[in-house]
């Protein structure tokens, strides 16, 4: 029997050498299993986050929403709206420069009038909510004060689990926080800054520093004393692509500035800017008309 076993062993070895090949199935070491986060299990739907003048928030399904036409409480009105996805985080910025994070899918429906942001977070006494942004952690955001200073931050820099928020933007004496602007293309987008005296400056957004928090760099030149006395300050700020049209609103009047028109206002970061035409210097707000939107309106 010992001889038989030896014979069988030799035959198996010979067959293995003649007909055998390399191992075909790979041995892979997997990492430890982790539980899914709540946002990973959610369906990804387009949403529009709306913030009112009095700091009430709500979320509407889709991007084909006209926020100013929604119903608002007596004495309240539309302030700002941003477009994003239901599985992203929305960050609200208050008048002290603090940022507060809420999951977009958890916000009240736009079918009603929403609820105050202060009901979900703990802002400092008398703080008001000045803006909202939404996006993935690597999304670029423009943060600025009306003293004419600001910087580019990543969305991830603003996110915090703390109900008391996170200190992000430092404002100089008597200056106010401006609504944050979302950046689409850091390499090509432009910053538009308009002062309350009707001076406008346009320059590439890449000329502004990236910071996680702080005061930032000078965007448009306004003397510090004039800001402190509230004589001169930034009235409006926007980010647009080189192909977009800027609509300057001055009360009930508005003035469209196409890309070729904006060339007159191009300059180096920190300059004073050029004056807008007479009748459009008392700027109440600016609006960006993207190239696609322009075609739709023309049709």
Backbone as CSV, one residue per row, in Angstrom:
resi,resn,N_x,N_y,N_z,CA_x,CA_y,CA_z,C_x,C_y,C_z
1,UNK,0.821,-1.208,0.000,0.000,0.000,0.000,0.856,1.259,0.000
2,UNK,2.010,1.172,0.678,2.923,2.319,0.713,3.444,2.608,-0.685
3,UNK,3.739,1.508,-1.449,4.234,1.677,-2.818,3.145,2.281,-3.705
4,UNK,1.876,1.874,-3.450,0.751,2.398,-4.236,0.571,3.905,-3.992
5,UNK,0.689,4.303,-2.721,0.559,5.727,-2.379,1.650,6.555,-3.050
6,UNK,2.873,6.009,-3.047,4.002,6.703,-3.685,3.766,6.842,-5.183
7,UNK,3.240,5.767,-5.793,2.950,5.769,-7.230,1.896,6.834,-7.580
8,UNK,0.827,6.870,-6.758,-0.257,7.855,-6.993,0.282,9.281,-6.841
9,UNK,1.119,9.508,-5.818,1.692,10.835,-5.563,2.520,11.299,-6.757
10,UNK,3.333,10.358,-7.310,4.170,10.703,-8.463,3.320,11.051,-9.679
11,UNK,2.222,10.275,-9.867,1.339,10.534,-11.010,0.671,11.910,-10.906
12,UNK,0.219,12.249,-9.691,-0.437,13.561,-9.477,0.549,14.695,-9.740
13,UNK,1.777,14.571,-9.244,2.802,15.593,-9.470,3.114,15.755,-10.945
14,UNK,3.192,14.606,-11.644,3.492,14.639,-13.084,2.364,15.326,-13.853
15,UNK,1.113,15.001,-13.479,-0.045,15.636,-14.144,-0.089,17.140,-13.860
16,UNK,0.265,17.509,-12.613,0.256,18.929,-12.238,1.278,19.711,-13.051
17,UNK,2.458,19.109,-13.258,3.501,19.780,-14.036,3.129,19.876,-15.509
18,UNK,2.434,18.821,-16.002,2.093,18.776,-17.423,0.860,19.619,-17.762
19,UNK,-0.165,19.531,-16.919,-1.439,20.201,-17.246,-1.770,21.408,-16.347
20,UNK,-1.037,21.610,-15.275,-1.370,22.676,-14.327,-1.052,24.073,-14.860
21,UNK,-1.683,25.129,-14.272,-1.386,26.530,-14.619,-1.454,27.375,-13.347
22,UNK,-1.188,28.685,-13.503,-1.192,29.590,-12.353,-2.602,29.715,-11.770
23,UNK,-2.670,30.066,-10.473,-3.962,30.243,-9.807,-4.765,31.341,-10.506
24,UNK,-6.019,31.045,-10.787,-6.851,32.002,-11.520,-7.681,32.900,-10.594
25,UNK,-8.068,32.414,-9.457,-8.851,33.239,-8.522,-7.905,33.992,-7.597
26,UNK,-8.156,35.317,-7.444,-7.292,36.149,-6.611,-7.744,36.123,-5.153
27,UNK,-6.771,36.163,-4.264,-7.070,36.273,-2.835,-6.943,37.747,-2.477
28,UNK,-8.071,38.392,-2.179,-8.099,39.834,-1.897,-8.493,40.068,-0.446
29,UNK,-7.738,40.949,0.201,-8.054,41.287,1.592,-8.951,42.520,1.614
30,UNK,-10.158,42.384,2.131,-11.118,43.480,2.173,-11.013,44.254,3.484
31,UNK,-11.343,45.565,3.397,-11.356,46.373,4.617,-12.600,46.041,5.437
32,UNK,-12.589,46.478,6.665,-13.695,46.188,7.571,-14.988,46.841,7.077
33,UNK,-16.087,46.125,7.168,-17.381,46.644,6.707,-17.795,47.851,7.543
34,UNK,-18.351,48.882,6.854,-18.805,50.089,7.547,-20.268,50.350,7.220
35,UNK,-20.972,50.917,8.176,-22.393,51.221,7.976,-22.531,52.393,7.011
36,UNK,-23.565,52.369,6.163,-23.838,53.467,5.247,-24.307,54.683,6.038
37,UNK,-23.937,55.887,5.553,-24.467,57.099,6.175,-25.870,57.336,5.631
38,UNK,-26.622,58.163,6.324,-28.009,58.434,5.931,-28.088,59.036,4.530
39,UNK,-27.136,59.936,4.210,-27.160,60.603,2.907,-26.841,59.646,1.761
40,UNK,-26.032,58.592,2.028,-25.688,57.630,0.979,-26.890,56.784,0.568
41,UNK,-27.855,56.640,1.469,-29.030,55.820,1.187,-30.158,56.627,0.548
42,UNK,-29.996,57.950,0.496,-31.050,58.805,-0.052,-31.033,58.818,-1.575
43,UNK,-32.203,59.039,-2.160,-32.263,59.232,-3.608,-31.764,60.647,-3.906
44,UNK,-31.046,60.794,-5.004,-30.497,62.103,-5.363,-31.476,62.834,-6.266
45,UNK,-32.081,63.888,-5.735,-33.054,64.678,-6.491,-32.635,66.140,-6.495
46,UNK,-32.910,66.859,-7.589,-32.601,68.297,-7.610,-33.517,69.058,-6.658
47,UNK,-32.942,69.986,-5.898,-33.728,70.797,-4.964,-33.303,72.261,-5.054
48,UNK,-34.205,73.150,-4.671,-33.909,74.582,-4.592,-34.144,75.022,-3.150
49,UNK,-33.080,75.500,-2.498,-33.174,75.956,-1.111,-33.474,77.454,-1.118
50,UNK,-34.521,77.844,-0.408,-34.955,79.246,-0.391,-34.808,79.816,1.019
51,UNK,-34.190,81.003,1.107,-34.042,81.712,2.378,-34.764,83.048,2.266
52,UNK,-35.578,83.371,3.281,-36.331,84.628,3.257,-35.577,85.735,3.990
53,UNK,-36.058,86.960,3.859,-35.439,88.118,4.507,-35.399,87.959,6.026
54,UNK,-36.421,87.326,6.587,-36.521,87.157,8.042,-35.839,85.880,8.541
55,UNK,-35.153,85.161,7.635,-34.410,83.977,8.059,-35.212,82.694,8.106
56,UNK,-36.260,82.598,7.272,-37.039,81.365,7.181,-36.526,80.557,5.991
57,UNK,-36.456,79.237,6.172,-35.902,78.365,5.132,-36.931,77.338,4.674
58,UNK,-36.755,76.871,3.442,-37.574,75.778,2.905,-36.886,75.203,1.672
59,UNK,-37.318,74.014,1.290,-36.706,73.321,0.155,-37.783,72.924,-0.847
60,UNK,-37.584,73.318,-2.104,-38.530,72.980,-3.171,-37.913,71.912,-4.068
61,UNK,-38.721,70.967,-4.519,-38.229,69.930,-5.427,-37.987,70.523,-6.807
62,UNK,-36.870,70.131,-7.416,-36.556,70.587,-8.766,-35.852,71.929,-8.792
63,UNK,-35.415,72.320,-9.996,-34.728,73.594,-10.191,-35.593,74.591,-10.965
64,UNK,-36.770,74.138,-11.429,-37.676,75.030,-12.172,-38.631,75.722,-11.210
65,UNK,-38.052,76.439,-10.263,-38.845,77.109,-9.229,-38.593,78.612,-9.325
66,UNK,-39.636,79.405,-9.119,-39.491,80.859,-9.101,-39.634,81.325,-7.648
67,UNK,-38.531,81.344,-6.877,-38.597,81.642,-5.437,-39.310,82.945,-5.064
68,UNK,-39.100,84.064,-5.796,-39.788,85.303,-5.397,-41.315,85.201,-5.441
69,UNK,-41.834,84.265,-6.259,-43.293,84.148,-6.394,-43.919,83.254,-5.321
70,UNK,-43.100,82.634,-4.463,-43.637,81.798,-3.382,-44.347,82.669,-2.347
71,UNK,-45.198,82.039,-1.551,-45.906,82.762,-0.493,-44.978,82.987,0.704
72,UNK,-44.979,84.213,1.233,-44.164,84.549,2.403,-45.056,85.133,3.490
73,UNK,-44.594,85.030,4.721,-45.352,85.587,5.838,-45.441,87.105,5.703
74,UNK,-46.432,87.692,6.347,-46.616,89.141,6.296,-45.367,89.849,6.814
75,UNK,-44.849,90.791,6.046,-43.647,91.522,6.439,-42.357,90.848,6.039
76,UNK,-42.462,89.665,5.442,-41.281,88.921,5.006,-41.260,88.857,3.482
77,UNK,-40.128,88.446,2.915,-40.022,88.334,1.463,-38.821,87.506,1.067
78,UNK,-38.662,87.315,-0.220,-37.563,86.506,-0.752,-36.213,87.191,-0.531
79,UNK,-35.202,86.398,-0.135,-33.843,86.926,0.024,-32.874,86.282,-0.959
80,UNK,-32.771,84.941,-0.906,-31.812,84.251,-1.772,-32.242,82.797,-1.966
81,UNK,-31.855,82.218,-3.102,-32.146,80.806,-3.383,-30.934,80.175,-4.054
82,UNK,-30.688,78.898,-3.755,-29.578,78.166,-4.374,-30.069,76.803,-4.838
83,UNK,-29.427,76.287,-5.880,-29.813,74.989,-6.439,-28.787,73.929,-6.086
84,UNK,-29.275,72.752,-5.716,-28.371,71.661,-5.370,-29.071,70.325,-5.458
85,UNK,-28.588,69.362,-4.665,-29.166,68.016,-4.648,-29.621,67.663,-3.234
86,UNK,-30.602,66.771,-3.163,-31.208,66.427,-1.874,-30.253,65.710,-0.922
87,UNK,-29.183,65.095,-1.449,-28.255,64.372,-0.574,-27.048,65.220,-0.171
88,UNK,-27.102,66.532,-0.451,-26.000,67.422,-0.096,-26.311,68.195,1.188
89,UNK,-25.287,68.875,1.705,-25.446,69.698,2.898,-25.681,71.157,2.500
90,UNK,-26.593,71.813,3.207,-26.828,73.247,3.005,-26.165,73.990,4.159
91,UNK,-25.437,75.055,3.838,-24.756,75.845,4.866,-25.343,77.257,4.876
92,UNK,-25.822,77.675,6.048,-26.405,79.007,6.224,-25.379,79.907,6.910
93,UNK,-25.225,81.126,6.402,-24.246,82.073,6.933,-24.975,83.207,7.650
94,UNK,-24.551,83.515,8.887,-25.239,84.583,9.618,-24.461,85.900,9.573
95,UNK,-25.036,86.940,10.175,-24.473,88.292,10.116,-23.198,88.453,10.931
96,UNK,-22.846,87.457,11.748,-21.599,87.524,12.518,-20.468,86.771,11.819
97,UNK,-20.775,86.153,10.662,-19.755,85.414,9.923,-19.655,83.951,10.313
98,UNK,-20.662,83.441,11.040,-20.671,82.031,11.431,-21.461,81.214,10.410
99,UNK,-21.046,79.949,10.231,-21.696,79.050,9.267,-22.356,77.890,10.005
100,UNK,-23.564,77.526,9.564,-24.345,76.457,10.198,-24.752,75.443,9.133
101,UNK,-24.609,74.158,9.455,-24.856,73.099,8.476,-26.136,72.326,8.770
102,UNK,-26.958,72.153,7.738,-28.171,71.342,7.833,-28.272,70.482,6.577
103,UNK,-28.720,69.235,6.738,-28.890,68.348,5.585,-30.043,68.860,4.724
104,UNK,-29.819,68.957,3.422,-30.837,69.502,2.514,-32.142,68.706,2.583
105,UNK,-32.031,67.374,2.722,-33.239,66.537,2.727,-34.082,66.737,3.989
106,UNK,-33.486,67.366,5.035,-34.208,67.552,6.296,-34.963,68.879,6.365
107,UNK,-34.781,69.737,5.363,-35.408,71.062,5.396,-36.903,70.968,5.098
108,UNK,-37.702,71.889,5.658,-39.153,71.856,5.431,-39.509,72.099,3.966
109,UNK,-40.638,71.553,3.553,-41.082,71.664,2.161,-41.499,73.084,1.806
110,UNK,-41.284,73.436,0.537,-41.663,74.763,0.044,-43.169,74.870,-0.190
111,UNK,-43.907,73.777,0.029,-45.370,73.846,-0.093,-45.947,74.750,0.996
112,UNK,-45.227,74.794,2.133,-45.619,75.702,3.216,-44.701,76.912,3.215
113,UNK,-44.704,77.660,4.317,-43.863,78.854,4.409,-42.535,78.574,5.102
114,UNK,-42.278,77.284,5.374,-41.003,76.895,5.958,-40.949,77.088,7.457
115,UNK,-39.730,77.188,7.965,-39.523,77.412,9.395,-38.251,78.230,9.589
116,UNK,-38.108,78.926,10.729,-36.910,79.749,10.933,-35.653,78.894,11.087
117,UNK,-34.559,79.351,10.492,-33.285,78.632,10.610,-32.881,78.557,12.082
118,UNK,-33.191,79.621,12.828,-32.821,79.689,14.248,-33.506,78.622,15.092
119,UNK,-34.526,77.961,14.529,-35.188,76.876,15.248,-34.370,75.597,15.247
120,UNK,-33.398,75.507,14.335,-32.566,74.299,14.218,-31.145,74.511,14.742
121,UNK,-30.700,75.781,14.791,-29.323,76.076,15.218,-29.339,77.132,16.323
122,UNK,-28.155,77.407,16.891,-28.058,78.369,17.999,-27.161,79.553,17.629
123,UNK,-27.683,80.533,16.891,-26.868,81.700,16.527,-26.721,82.659,17.712
124,UNK,-25.749,83.587,17.657,-25.607,84.585,18.726,-26.856,85.474,18.788
125,UNK,-27.112,86.107,19.924,-28.278,86.997,20.047,-28.262,88.093,18.980
126,UNK,-29.402,88.379,18.418,-29.626,89.422,17.400,-28.973,89.142,16.040
127,UNK,-28.368,87.961,15.865,-27.776,87.618,14.561,-28.883,87.354,13.547
128,UNK,-28.650,87.733,12.303,-29.605,87.474,11.223,-28.931,86.567,10.191
129,UNK,-29.732,85.880,9.381,-29.164,84.978,8.375,-29.079,85.692,7.029
130,UNK,-27.851,85.701,6.479,-27.563,86.513,5.298,-27.389,85.722,4.006
131,UNK,-27.217,84.414,4.098,-27.004,83.651,2.864,-27.052,82.157,3.085
132,UNK,-27.087,81.423,1.981,-27.084,79.960,2.028,-26.355,79.438,0.793
133,UNK,-25.598,78.351,0.974,-24.919,77.681,-0.137,-25.139,76.182,0.007
134,UNK,-24.978,75.459,-1.091,-25.153,74.007,-1.074,-24.180,73.390,-2.068
135,UNK,-23.701,72.191,-1.771,-22.777,71.540,-2.703,-21.955,70.464,-2.030
136,UNK,-21.081,69.837,-2.817,-20.169,68.831,-2.291,-19.013,69.521,-1.572
137,UNK,-18.246,68.752,-0.802,-17.178,69.325,0.022,-16.115,70.076,-0.782
138,UNK,-15.908,69.694,-2.054,-14.855,70.343,-2.844,-15.363,71.543,-3.649
139,UNK,-16.620,71.929,-3.447,-17.186,73.079,-4.168,-16.564,74.376,-3.658
140,UNK,-16.179,75.273,-4.576,-15.610,76.570,-4.198,-16.725,77.562,-3.873
141,UNK,-16.522,78.322,-2.788,-17.500,79.310,-2.331,-16.807,80.653,-2.126
142,UNK,-17.416,81.734,-2.618,-16.896,83.085,-2.394,-17.571,83.670,-1.157
143,UNK,-16.757,84.040,-0.163,-17.254,84.661,1.066,-16.697,86.078,1.146
144,UNK,-17.541,87.048,1.508,-17.080,88.436,1.538,-17.926,89.293,2.467
145,UNK,-17.335,90.427,2.880,-18.063,91.433,3.662,-18.247,92.660,2.781
146,UNK,-19.172,93.551,3.169,-19.403,94.729,2.327,-18.329,95.802,2.507
147,UNK,-17.277,95.471,3.295,-16.111,96.356,3.372,-15.240,96.182,2.127
148,UNK,-15.571,95.150,1.323,-14.826,94.909,0.089,-13.717,93.893,0.238
149,UNK,-13.773,93.073,1.291,-12.775,92.022,1.513,-13.442,90.655,1.435
150,UNK,-12.681,89.648,0.957,-13.246,88.308,0.889,-12.218,87.275,0.475
151,UNK,-12.656,86.023,0.371,-11.762,84.926,0.000,-12.573,83.758,-0.551
152,UNK,-11.860,82.787,-1.123,-12.480,81.572,-1.642,-12.262,80.453,-0.625
153,UNK,-13.335,79.787,-0.243,-13.248,78.652,0.685,-13.854,77.420,0.020
154,UNK,-13.494,76.267,0.522,-14.121,75.028,0.073,-15.375,74.803,0.914
155,UNK,-16.378,74.199,0.310,-17.615,73.903,1.030,-17.312,73.102,2.300
156,UNK,-16.357,72.187,2.192,-15.985,71.361,3.340,-15.455,72.169,4.511
157,UNK,-14.865,73.364,4.220,-14.345,74.230,5.291,-15.475,74.835,6.119
158,UNK,-16.663,74.940,5.524,-17.794,75.593,6.191,-18.631,74.624,7.020
159,UNK,-18.543,73.338,6.673,-19.405,72.332,7.305,-19.018,72.091,8.761
160,UNK,-20.041,72.024,9.619,-19.827,71.774,11.042,-21.040,71.059,11.621
161,UNK,-20.807,70.151,12.568,-21.909,69.449,13.231,-22.407,70.222,14.456
162,UNK,-21.673,71.265,14.812,-21.996,72.054,15.999,-23.218,72.945,15.749
163,UNK,-24.211,72.888,16.617,-25.418,73.716,16.460,-25.111,75.200,16.623
164,UNK,-23.985,75.504,17.284,-23.572,76.901,17.449,-22.785,77.399,16.245
165,UNK,-22.620,76.535,15.249,-21.960,76.930,14.017,-20.449,76.975,14.108
166,UNK,-19.856,77.610,13.108,-18.403,77.657,12.969,-18.011,79.053,12.491
167,UNK,-17.077,79.714,13.195,-16.635,81.060,12.805,-15.829,80.973,11.512
168,UNK,-16.285,81.656,10.467,-15.644,81.575,9.153,-15.156,82.935,8.659
169,UNK,-16.064,83.905,8.597,-15.747,85.206,7.998,-15.588,86.285,9.068
170,UNK,-14.447,86.972,9.034,-14.189,88.057,9.982,-14.479,89.391,9.301
171,UNK,-15.339,90.187,9.913,-15.722,91.476,9.325,-15.034,92.634,10.044
172,UNK,-14.635,93.651,9.272,-14.030,94.843,9.871,-15.121,95.711,10.498
173,UNK,-14.721,96.758,11.200,-15.644,97.604,11.959,-16.804,98.130,11.108
174,UNK,-18.021,97.897,11.600,-19.269,98.374,10.981,-19.573,97.774,9.602
175,UNK,-18.801,96.775,9.192,-19.101,96.142,7.897,-20.065,94.978,8.108
176,UNK,-20.709,94.557,7.028,-21.716,93.500,7.101,-21.362,92.326,6.188
177,UNK,-21.894,91.158,6.537,-21.674,89.954,5.740,-22.534,90.016,4.477
178,UNK,-21.931,89.686,3.338,-22.673,89.614,2.082,-23.094,88.165,1.830
179,UNK,-24.185,87.938,1.097,-24.562,86.556,0.762,-23.422,85.854,0.029
180,UNK,-23.132,84.614,0.425,-22.055,83.850,-0.215,-22.439,83.510,-1.655
181,UNK,-21.436,83.389,-2.518,-21.661,83.049,-3.929,-20.986,81.722,-4.255
182,UNK,-21.672,80.880,-5.014,-21.104,79.597,-5.413,-20.318,79.752,-6.714
183,UNK,-19.139,79.133,-6.741,-18.244,79.216,-7.900,-18.398,77.946,-8.734
184,UNK,-18.514,78.105,-10.047,-18.651,76.951,-10.939,-17.290,76.513,-11.472
185,UNK,-16.509,77.471,-11.990,-15.206,77.164,-12.583,-14.173,78.157,-12.053
186,UNK,-13.351,77.707,-11.109,-12.369,78.590,-10.475,-11.368,79.154,-11.479
187,UNK,-11.106,78.429,-12.535,-10.129,78.870,-13.529,-10.646,79.928,-14.487
188,UNK,-11.979,79.999,-14.681,-12.545,80.906,-15.687,-13.522,81.951,-15.137
189,UNK,-14.184,81.659,-14.018,-15.226,82.556,-13.506,-14.686,83.939,-13.141
190,UNK,-15.604,84.912,-13.138,-15.269,86.301,-12.813,-16.021,86.753,-11.568
191,UNK,-15.418,87.667,-10.812,-16.086,88.306,-9.677,-16.557,89.681,-10.130
192,UNK,-17.787,90.021,-9.764,-18.322,91.357,-10.008,-18.659,91.972,-8.656
193,UNK,-18.057,93.118,-8.356,-18.348,93.831,-7.110,-18.845,95.230,-7.459
194,UNK,-19.970,95.629,-6.837,-20.557,96.946,-7.102,-20.736,97.686,-5.778
195,UNK,-20.253,98.927,-5.720,-20.409,99.720,-4.498,-21.727,100.481,-4.528
196,UNK,-22.139,100.996,-3.369,-23.393,101.758,-3.293,-23.298,103.096,-4.024
197,UNK,-22.079,103.483,-4.425,-21.899,104.714,-5.202,-21.920,104.432,-6.706
198,UNK,-22.156,103.153,-7.059,-22.260,102.813,-8.473,-20.951,102.493,-9.151
199,UNK,-19.904,102.234,-8.377,-18.626,101.815,-8.963,-18.614,100.296,-9.096
200,UNK,-18.204,99.795,-10.257,-18.198,98.350,-10.489,-16.829,97.883,-10.962
201,UNK,-16.393,96.750,-10.398,-15.108,96.153,-10.763,-15.319,94.685,-11.110
202,UNK,-14.677,94.243,-12.202,-14.750,92.847,-12.647,-13.329,92.309,-12.782
203,UNK,-13.064,91.139,-12.190,-11.734,90.523,-12.325,-11.846,89.004,-12.147
204,UNK,-10.838,88.237,-12.596,-10.884,86.770,-12.485,-10.903,86.317,-11.028
205,UNK,-11.738,85.348,-10.726,-11.871,84.872,-9.345,-10.596,84.183,-8.865
206,UNK,-9.799,83.690,-9.791,-8.547,83.018,-9.403,-7.540,83.990,-8.775
207,UNK,-7.775,85.314,-8.928,-6.881,86.312,-8.330,-7.123,86.483,-6.831
208,UNK,-8.183,85.860,-6.325,-8.511,85.964,-4.902,-7.960,84.742,-4.168
209,UNK,-7.425,84.957,-2.972,-6.785,83.871,-2.213,-7.784,82.826,-1.726
210,UNK,-7.255,81.621,-1.523,-8.031,80.541,-0.899,-7.706,80.527,0.594
211,UNK,-8.732,80.532,1.427,-8.560,80.472,2.876,-9.638,79.576,3.471
212,UNK,-9.391,79.063,4.675,-10.411,78.276,5.372,-11.290,79.193,6.219
213,UNK,-10.706,80.323,6.671,-11.458,81.324,7.431,-10.619,82.595,7.515
214,UNK,-11.248,83.701,7.950,-10.512,84.953,8.106,-11.222,86.130,7.463
215,UNK,-10.467,87.210,7.236,-11.003,88.441,6.635,-10.902,88.393,5.115
216,UNK,-9.803,87.820,4.623,-9.605,87.723,3.181,-8.803,88.870,2.608
217,UNK,-8.801,88.961,1.284,-8.081,90.002,0.546,-9.038,91.083,0.057
218,UNK,-8.458,92.203,-0.352,-9.272,93.302,-0.871,-9.833,92.925,-2.244
219,UNK,-11.149,93.022,-2.383,-11.821,92.740,-3.653,-11.957,94.026,-4.459
220,UNK,-12.528,95.051,-3.832,-12.703,96.360,-4.464,-12.242,97.425,-3.474
221,UNK,-11.615,98.476,-3.987,-11.029,99.501,-3.123,-12.051,100.471,-2.553
222,UNK,-12.295,100.352,-1.240,-13.163,101.295,-0.530,-12.411,101.733,0.733
223,UNK,-12.183,103.032,0.932,-11.464,103.493,2.126,-12.116,102.981,3.415
224,UNK,-11.290,102.516,4.345,-11.774,101.922,5.593,-12.680,102.874,6.378
225,UNK,-12.299,104.164,6.415,-13.080,105.152,7.173,-14.483,105.309,6.593
226,UNK,-14.593,105.231,5.268,-15.906,105.387,4.619,-16.809,104.190,4.917
227,UNK,-16.189,102.997,5.063,-16.966,101.802,5.428,-17.440,101.922,6.874
228,UNK,-16.523,102.337,7.767,-16.841,102.461,9.194,-17.983,103.452,9.429
229,UNK,-18.038,104.499,8.599,-19.099,105.508,8.726,-20.338,105.143,7.911
230,UNK,-20.284,104.006,7.208,-21.366,103.518,6.340,-21.699,104.519,5.234
231,UNK,-20.655,105.211,4.770,-20.809,106.150,3.660,-20.686,105.400,2.337
232,UNK,-19.732,104.467,2.291,-19.516,103.673,1.078,-19.266,102.220,1.459
233,UNK,-19.850,101.304,0.690,-19.704,99.868,0.956,-20.121,99.089,-0.290
234,UNK,-19.883,97.781,-0.283,-20.274,96.933,-1.417,-21.776,96.681,-1.333
235,UNK,-22.484,97.051,-2.397,-23.943,96.883,-2.428,-24.339,95.538,-3.021
236,UNK,-23.495,94.999,-3.898,-23.823,93.722,-4.547,-22.552,93.013,-4.990
237,UNK,-22.619,91.685,-4.953,-21.486,90.845,-5.336,-22.024,89.662,-6.124
238,UNK,-21.314,89.252,-7.169,-21.775,88.117,-7.973,-20.589,87.393,-8.600
239,UNK,-20.830,86.131,-8.967,-19.850,85.325,-9.697,-20.506,84.910,-11.003
240,UNK,-19.812,85.100,-12.120,-20.376,84.718,-13.412,-19.286,84.206,-14.337
241,UNK,-19.692,83.496,-15.381,-18.732,82.991,-16.365,-18.490,84.077,-17.412
242,UNK,-17.418,83.972,-18.201,-17.129,84.999,-19.220,-18.212,85.116,-20.291
243,UNK,-19.107,84.107,-20.401,-20.163,84.137,-21.422,-21.491,84.681,-20.889
244,UNK,-21.593,84.877,-19.573,-22.863,85.291,-18.972,-23.123,86.791,-19.118
245,UNK,-24.403,87.148,-18.962,-24.826,88.550,-18.968,-25.159,88.966,-17.539
246,UNK,-24.761,90.171,-17.159,-25.061,90.692,-15.822,-26.210,91.688,-15.925
247,UNK,-27.233,91.495,-15.091,-28.360,92.429,-15.041,-28.226,93.253,-13.765
248,UNK,-28.048,94.565,-13.930,-27.915,95.475,-12.788,-29.281,96.097,-12.512
249,UNK,-29.800,95.867,-11.303,-31.100,96.415,-10.919,-30.899,97.659,-10.060
250,UNK,-31.567,98.739,-10.442,-31.547,99.983,-9.669,-33.001,100.383,-9.448
251,UNK,-33.562,99.907,-8.335,-34.990,100.122,-8.096,-35.804,99.332,-9.103
252,UNK,-36.716,100.001,-9.805,-37.546,99.326,-10.804,-36.860,99.228,-12.162
253,UNK,-35.776,99.940,-12.325,-35.052,99.925,-13.601,-33.976,98.848,-13.587
254,UNK,-33.628,98.363,-14.767,-32.521,97.410,-14.855,-31.724,97.652,-16.132
255,UNK,-30.471,97.229,-16.095,-29.543,97.475,-17.202,-28.777,96.186,-17.481
256,UNK,-28.878,95.672,-18.716,-28.184,94.438,-19.096,-26.776,94.742,-19.600
257,UNK,-25.810,94.029,-19.036,-24.417,94.188,-19.459,-23.925,92.857,-20.021
258,UNK,-23.737,92.817,-21.332,-23.247,91.609,-21.998,-21.738,91.486,-21.772
259,UNK,-21.154,90.312,-22.085,-19.708,90.131,-21.877,-18.855,91.255,-22.465
260,UNK,-19.229,91.743,-23.653,-18.458,92.831,-24.279,-18.596,94.133,-23.485
261,UNK,-19.775,94.350,-22.863,-19.998,95.560,-22.053,-19.193,95.515,-20.755
262,UNK,-19.010,94.308,-20.223,-18.307,94.158,-18.943,-16.817,94.457,-19.057
263,UNK,-16.289,94.430,-20.284,-14.861,94.711,-20.489,-14.481,96.091,-19.945
264,UNK,-15.406,97.043,-20.025,-15.151,98.411,-19.547,-14.877,98.441,-18.041
265,UNK,-15.376,97.432,-17.329,-15.259,97.407,-15.867,-14.170,96.447,-15.379
266,UNK,-13.461,95.816,-16.338,-12.384,94.894,-15.959,-11.219,95.680,-15.363
267,UNK,-10.595,95.106,-14.345,-9.444,95.759,-13.721,-8.754,94.811,-12.760
268,UNK,-7.705,95.292,-12.116,-6.977,94.477,-11.150,-7.757,94.398,-9.842
269,UNK,-7.611,93.272,-9.158,-8.254,93.096,-7.853,-7.842,94.229,-6.913
270,UNK,-8.828,94.787,-6.177,-8.534,95.832,-5.200,-8.644,97.252,-5.724
271,UNK,-8.892,97.407,-7.038,-9.042,98.752,-7.609,-10.404,99.347,-7.252
272,UNK,-10.610,100.628,-7.592,-11.861,101.322,-7.264,-13.001,100.945,-8.195
273,UNK,-12.677,100.549,-9.424,-13.713,100.223,-10.396,-14.181,101.448,-11.158
274,UNK,-15.003,101.232,-12.184,-15.535,102.331,-13.000,-17.004,102.572,-12.693
275,UNK,-17.440,103.800,-12.917,-18.822,104.184,-12.623,-19.795,103.583,-13.639
276,UNK,-20.937,103.117,-13.136,-22.020,102.651,-13.999,-22.696,103.869,-14.635
277,UNK,-23.493,103.666,-15.700,-24.174,104.800,-16.340,-25.109,105.521,-15.364
278,UNK,-25.326,106.803,-15.619,-26.252,107.597,-14.808,-27.626,106.917,-14.787
279,UNK,-28.250,106.913,-13.623,-29.565,106.286,-13.494,-29.496,104.845,-13.026
280,UNK,-28.273,104.256,-13.046,-28.121,102.858,-12.612,-27.054,102.720,-11.526
281,UNK,-26.727,103.840,-10.886,-25.670,103.809,-9.867,-26.190,103.459,-8.476
282,UNK,-27.485,103.635,-8.263,-28.074,103.272,-6.972,-28.513,101.807,-7.041
283,UNK,-27.526,100.902,-7.062,-27.770,99.472,-7.305,-28.446,98.806,-6.108
284,UNK,-29.557,98.126,-6.384,-30.262,97.390,-5.328,-29.871,95.912,-5.334
285,UNK,-29.596,95.378,-6.525,-29.128,93.993,-6.633,-28.601,93.739,-8.036
286,UNK,-27.857,92.645,-8.189,-27.400,92.221,-9.517,-27.878,90.790,-9.752
287,UNK,-28.087,90.469,-11.000,-28.589,89.140,-11.374,-27.744,88.604,-12.523
288,UNK,-27.391,87.328,-12.455,-26.593,86.701,-13.513,-27.509,85.922,-14.442
289,UNK,-27.464,86.280,-15.722,-28.219,85.535,-16.736,-27.246,84.619,-17.450
290,UNK,-27.369,83.316,-17.193,-26.479,82.373,-17.856,-26.850,82.258,-19.323
291,UNK,-25.906,81.827,-20.137,-26.097,81.791,-21.581,-27.327,80.972,-21.975
292,UNK,-27.554,79.850,-21.287,-28.707,78.988,-21.576,-30.003,79.729,-21.273
293,UNK,-30.033,80.435,-20.129,-31.226,81.178,-19.729,-31.540,82.294,-20.720
294,UNK,-30.488,82.929,-21.253,-30.688,84.008,-22.225,-31.400,83.492,-23.469
295,UNK,-30.979,82.307,-23.954,-31.596,81.716,-25.144,-33.060,81.400,-24.890
296,UNK,-33.349,80.847,-23.689,-34.727,80.488,-23.343,-35.619,81.724,-23.304
297,UNK,-35.097,82.845,-22.742,-35.886,84.075,-22.649,-36.132,84.671,-24.032
298,UNK,-35.132,84.529,-24.917,-35.265,85.062,-26.272,-36.329,84.301,-27.055
299,UNK,-36.407,82.977,-26.786,-37.392,82.145,-27.478,-38.792,82.386,-26.942
